[in-house]
Amino acid sequence: MPAKPVGAPKKTVGLCSTQRRKVASVVGRSAISTTVAPTDSGKVRWRDRAEEFFAWPDEREKLVDTVLAYAPEADISICPNLMRTRRRTKGNSVVRMSLHSDLDGGFTGYQEDRVRDIPGACAVNSGTPEHAHVYVRLDESLTVEQHSHLCRALGDWFDADDHKITDNDLMRLPGTWNFKARAYD
């Protein structure tokens, strides 16, 4: 991991085994989308966000190298679902074998217990106190409509304000820095 920048934001914690198994189980010419938001004097320049795509698994080393190069100075987001093409659009995912929810605030011990109640679920700290991303591994792929409906239900289960419900949503890549707090200082 790169050296921690001066005045660095909080770092996300861990990559859950559910995510590793899901990504490892999908092979082919799929694309992983990463989005990089550069910082300027400690401020995130959201308007300059750029997406890069990597063929999975052929370009996994290039993906890791790119993340490591940008991680000390930029927010890194990734789409939890592999895309069919180099476009991150709704319905373009190869399979939808997991649900996700972005819990902005209120992720406490009670919410952690609720994650444990869901088979195949895990939570990852998103880099801000009491914020988390929850993922649920599924046994079979869903339709686009089923995926959106169940992602919304997952968010409702956790009283999430920010419903990320589509198969092309971006989530902070676990293990990278969260610069968002500095953007609003």
N, C-alpha and C positions, 0 to 999 in steps of 0.2 A: 504494500500500500504506500502511496506517495506520502511525503512528509506533510504534517498538518500545517496548513497555511496560518499566518498570523491573523488573529481575530477570527479564526475559522468557525464556521457554523457547526451544528451538531451532525454527527455521522449516523447514517442508518445502521442498523444492526442485523447481521446475519442473512443468510439465504436459506430458507427452509427446505428441508429434504423433499417436500411435496413439489416445490418449484423445480428442483434439480431433476427429479424423476420425470416430471411432465416434459421439460425441455429435452431431456435425453431420450425420451420415448418417441419423439417426432423427428423423422429424418426425411430427406428429400431436398428439393431446390427451393425451400421456403425462405422467406426473408424475415430477419429480426430488425425491427425499427428502433433506433436509438435517437433521442432528441437531445441536443446540447444547447443550453442557454448560457452564453458567455457572460462573464461579469466585467464590470468596468468600475473601478474605484470602489469595489465592494457592493455594487448594485447589479442585480441581474437584469440583463437586457433581453426581456421576453420577446420583443419585436424581432430580434436577431436569431431566434431559435432556428436551428437547422436540423433536418433529419438525415440520417445515413442508414442505409440498408445493408445487411450482410446475409449472404446465402448460408443457411444452416444445413449441415454442420461444416460445410467446406471452408467457410471463412470465420470460424469461431476464434482462431488465434488473432486475426485482424480485428475482430470485435473487441477482444480483451485488450489488445494494444491501443485501440482507439479510446476505450473507456479509461485506461490508465493514463493516457496522454492528456485527456480533457478533465479528468476528475478533480485535480487540485484547484481548478479555477472556474468550473462550470457545473451547473445542475445537469445531471444525467437522468433521463427518463427512458423507459423501455416499455414496449407493448407486450403484455403477458402472453399474447397469442401470436403464433407465426403466421405471416401473411403469404398469400399465394404469389403476389407480384411485388414490385418495388413501390407499391402504393398502400398507405395505411388508411384504408377506407372501411366504413362499416360493411360487414358481410364479406370482406376479402380474406378473412382468416381461413387457414387450412382446416383446422378443427377448433372446437370450443370445448376443451376438456377440463376447464376450471372456471370458477366464479371468482370475482374480486370485488372488493369494496374499499373505498378510501375514507377512513374515519378521522375527520378533522376535529379533534377535541373530545374529551370525555372517555378516552380509552383508559380504563382503570382496572383494578383487580376484578371487579364485577364483569367487565367486558371480556377480560382474559378468560374467566371461567366460562363465559358463553362460547368462546372459541373452542374450548375443550369439549363442549357439548355437541359439536358438529363433527361427525366422522370425516377424516381427510382434510381438516382445516388447520391452518397455521396463521400466525400474525407476525408481521415484521414492523418494527419501529420505523416510522417514516422520517425521523430526524428532528421532529418537533415534539416537546413534551406532551404526553397524552394523545398523540396522533399515531395512527398505525394503518397499515394495509393488511387486509384479511384476504386470504386465498383459500379456496375449497377445491380439492381435486375431485374430479368426477370419473365414473367408470366408463362413460360413453360420451361422444360428442353431442352437442345440442344444436338445434337450429338457431339462427340469428335471433328470432323472436323469443324462443325459450331462454336463451342466454341472457338477453336483456331483461326479461321478466324476472328470472331468478337472481340476477345481480341486484335488481331493484329490491327484491324481497330480502336479500342478504343485508343490504344497506338499511332497510327498515328494521330488521332484526336487531341491528346495532344502533338504531336511532341516528344514522349518519345524515349529515346535512348535505354533503356533496355526493350525489349519486353518480358514480362512474358505472355505467350500465351497458356499454357497447363493447364489441369484440375488438375495437381498435383504440381503446383508451390507452393513455400513457400513465405509467406509475413510476415513481422514483426507483431507480435501480438499487436494490439492497447492497450495502457496503460502500455507497458513495456519499458525498457531502451534500447537505441541504443548505443552499445559500439563500433560500427565500427570506429568512428572518433578516438578513443583511439588506435585502432589497427594500425593506420597509422601514429601516432605521432612519 
